[in-house]
Amino acid sequence: MAGEASIKAHVLGKIQDRSAVIGVIGLGYVGLPLAVEFAKAGFHVIGYDVSDRVCKLLMRGESHIQDVPASEVAALVKNGLFEATTDENRLSEPDAISIAVPTPLSKTRDPDMSYVISAAQTATRQAHPGLLVVLESTTYPGTTREVLLPALTERGLTVGEDVFVAFSPERVDPGNPVYHTKNTPKVVGGITQACTELATALYDSCIDITVPVSSPEAAELVKLLENTFRSVNIAMVNEMAIVCDKLGVDVWEVIDAAATKPFGFMKFTPGPGIGGHCIPLDPHYLAWKMRTLNYKTRFIDLASEINSQMPAYVVEKVAHALNAERKAVNGSNILVLGVAYKRDIDDVRESPALDVIRLLEGSGANVSFHDPYIPTIREDGHVHEGVDLTAKLLASMDAVVVVTDHKKVDYQMVMDNASLIVDSRNVTNGLVKTKARVVTLAASTRAAAEVMV
Ligand SMILES: NC(=O)c1ccc[n+]([C@@H]2O[C@H](COP(=O)([O-])OP(=O)(O)OC[C@H]3O[C@@H](n4cnc5c(N)ncnc54)[C@H](O)[C@@H]3O)[C@@H](O)[C@H]2O)c1
């Protein structure tokens, strides 16, 4: 007991006086901003990634993550607070390790735990008494206890006494101008009380607010609740767009008016579907876990079904709009405007734009794309090069499909030069009606005077 207290007190002391070395496994959208926050708080941070390219780039003082300025990485590398390595032996040095590796789905939409298992094995090989390990990757409830804990304790270390294990979901929202890693409250749940206390102390050192919960399972479920909440609400409002379209009502007018209610309503907006590494995937981790317990998560399944049909709904709008001009999708020149999964970021993972492009090409359209953040997209071995957004290009298109509402794009210029815009994000609302005929996801009062399709 005295030993337990002294190991914990020793680690706590090192966290408090910043002499603790921190390891971060996985230096992507989540791991790099976190590593930078730890380093900015004064810790020596060793970032470990299997990608030689990523480590070399970071050590040159560059950044592959849009929200992390290269100047910050360069300064931290220069003053010795941050280093990136592919040498797993360097992970014998940290007093605390955060794991932020991918948690994708397999082709059958089951959790692919291979990255987490591999990272847990890496941490285990380097584990020593006094080590705190925190899993940050989004995953199903039970992962920390069932996957990470057995790995770490298999060599005789006792949890809560000489090794400390917790889960803390990452909530980073890429491209968010207000909320970053530091000012987004961090939920922490340890296997034992001592684990929660140490993990809380670790994140208190660099995150404004830490929210301890009673177990890793509670912390794991917090993240899944948040992302399921978004998936379900986006699906609900997407269905409302279809409902409004059939009723001939402007869905955005309805939403904006509903949002004036000061309580009991939260605004979500319809769109071409969902993307990114979180909302389309995370709820399936929970659905999978519940299937193993013989329970069907109906909200998750329905939301996924509606959201994943939205790209086809957009393409249907394009087909109807072209049809009204006596044109077929087959052979038409169509520009997809914006391919990132959401506004003002450079991430195409799971982007609905990829489905829109695939469906249009499948119907014989000549599809090109423009995205101010994404010069090329790679899909199934094919490389698509983006095109410049010029008046001449727009005039040569049979249709322009707005999939992502990047603020950088001059939509008035698009209105002035394109002949037909299918606007899945309502970016054309309020613009001066010039040349383009605009078709939105749902009937719109501003378009009511124009030809409706
Ligand atoms: N991207 C987001 O917006 C976001 C937000 C919240 C939570 N998350 C979750 O965080 C986790 C990480 O996501 P991400 O977006 O940062 O992924 P990412 O793909 O951007 O980065 C993961 C990094 O881990 C590295 N890696 C893979 N296997 C490794 C291993 N065994 N050892 C060391 N490095 C390894 C990869 O090379 C890559 O650099 C996921 O579980 C994700 O669901 C992501």
The ligand as a Tripos MOL2 file, in Angstrom:
@<TRIPOS>MOLECULE
LIG
   44    48     1     0     0
SMALL
NO_CHARGES

@<TRIPOS>ATOM
      1 N1        -10.0840   13.4980  -36.6740 N.am      1 LIG1
      2 C1        -10.9750   13.9080  -35.8040 C.2       1 LIG1
      3 O1        -11.6390   14.9130  -35.9970 O.2       1 LIG1
      4 C2        -11.1970   13.1500  -34.5050 C.ar      1 LIG1
      5 C3        -11.9010   13.7860  -33.4810 C.ar      1 LIG1
      6 C4        -12.0940   13.1140  -32.2760 C.ar      1 LIG1
      7 C5        -11.6440   11.8090  -32.1400 C.ar      1 LIG1
      8 N2        -10.9830   11.1860  -33.1690 N.ar      1 LIG1
      9 C6        -10.4990    9.8340  -32.9520 C.3       1 LIG1
     10 O2         -9.1040    9.8750  -32.6790 O.3       1 LIG1
     11 C7         -8.4630    8.7160  -33.2090 C.3       1 LIG1
     12 C8         -7.3360    9.1290  -34.1340 C.3       1 LIG1
     13 O3         -7.9150    9.7950  -35.2530 O.3       1 LIG1
     14 P1         -7.0880   10.7930  -36.1590 P.3       1 LIG1
     15 O4         -8.0970   11.5430  -36.9510 O.co2     1 LIG1
     16 O5         -6.0940   11.5530  -35.3500 O.co2     1 LIG1
     17 O6         -6.3160    9.7470  -37.0970 O.3       1 LIG1
     18 P2         -5.1500   10.0770  -38.1350 P.3       1 LIG1
     19 O7         -5.2540    9.0700  -39.1950 O.co2     1 LIG1
     20 O8         -5.1520   11.5370  -38.4770 O.co2     1 LIG1
     21 O9         -3.8090    9.8210  -37.3090 O.3       1 LIG1
     22 C9         -3.4540    8.6050  -36.7780 C.3       1 LIG1
     23 C10        -1.9360    8.4880  -36.7990 C.3       1 LIG1
     24 O10        -1.6040    7.2750  -36.1290 O.3       1 LIG1
     25 C11        -0.5360    6.6560  -36.8150 C.3       1 LIG1
     26 N3         -0.5440    5.2480  -36.4660 N.ar      1 LIG1
     27 C12        -1.3530    4.2670  -36.9240 C.ar      1 LIG1
     28 N4         -1.0770    3.1100  -36.2930 N.ar      1 LIG1
     29 C13        -0.0750    3.3700  -35.4260 C.ar      1 LIG1
     30 C14         0.6470    2.5760  -34.5020 C.ar      1 LIG1
     31 N5          0.3440    1.2910  -34.3150 N.pl3     1 LIG1
     32 N6          1.6180    3.1620  -33.7890 N.ar      1 LIG1
     33 C15         1.9020    4.4730  -33.9690 C.ar      1 LIG1
     34 N7          1.2550    5.2820  -34.8210 N.ar      1 LIG1
     35 C16         0.2760    4.7260  -35.5390 C.ar      1 LIG1
     36 C17        -0.7970    6.9710  -38.2730 C.3       1 LIG1
     37 O11         0.3990    6.8790  -39.0200 O.3       1 LIG1
     38 C18        -1.3340    8.4070  -38.1920 C.3       1 LIG1
     39 O12        -0.2980    9.3700  -38.3070 O.3       1 LIG1
     40 C19        -9.5620    7.9050  -33.8720 C.3       1 LIG1
     41 O13       -10.0400    6.9560  -32.9630 O.3       1 LIG1
     42 C20       -10.6300    8.9210  -34.1490 C.3       1 LIG1
     43 O14       -11.9220    8.3390  -34.1980 O.3       1 LIG1
     44 C21       -10.7350   11.8490  -34.3330 C.ar      1 LIG1
@<TRIPOS>BOND
     1     1     2 1
     2     2     3 2
     3     2     4 1
     4     4     5 ar
     5     4    44 ar
     6     5     6 ar
     7     6     7 ar
     8     7     8 ar
     9     8     9 1
    10     8    44 ar
    11     9    10 1
    12     9    42 1
    13    10    11 1
    14    11    12 1
    15    11    40 1
    16    12    13 1
    17    13    14 1
    18    14    15 2
    19    14    16 1
    20    14    17 1
    21    17    18 1
    22    18    19 2
    23    18    20 1
    24    18    21 1
    25    21    22 1
    26    22    23 1
    27    23    24 1
    28    23    38 1
    29    24    25 1
    30    25    26 1
    31    25    36 1
    32    26    27 ar
    33    26    35 ar
    34    27    28 ar
    35    28    29 ar
    36    29    30 ar
    37    29    35 ar
    38    30    31 1
    39    30    32 ar
    40    32    33 ar
    41    33    34 ar
    42    34    35 ar
    43    36    37 1
    44    36    38 1
    45    38    39 1
    46    40    41 1
    47    40    42 1
    48    42    43 1
@<TRIPOS>SUBSTRUCTURE
     1 LIG1         1 GROUP 0 **** ****
